[in-house]
Amino acid sequence: MVVSEVPLLLTQASQL
């Protein structure tokens, strides 16, 4: 997993 993808996954999870 790319480090740049980590914050993106966290933001998507918080929007759920």
C-alpha positions in Angstrom: 0.0 0.0 0.0 1.3 3.5 -0.9 1.7 6.0 1.9 -0.3 8.5 -0.1 -3.3 6.1 -0.1 -3.4 5.9 3.7 -5.0 9.3 4.3 -7.4 8.7 1.4 -8.7 5.5 3.0 -9.0 7.2 6.3 -11.1 10.1 4.8 -13.3 7.6 3.0 -13.9 5.6 6.1 -14.8 8.6 8.1 -17.4 9.6 5.5 -19.2 6.3 5.8 
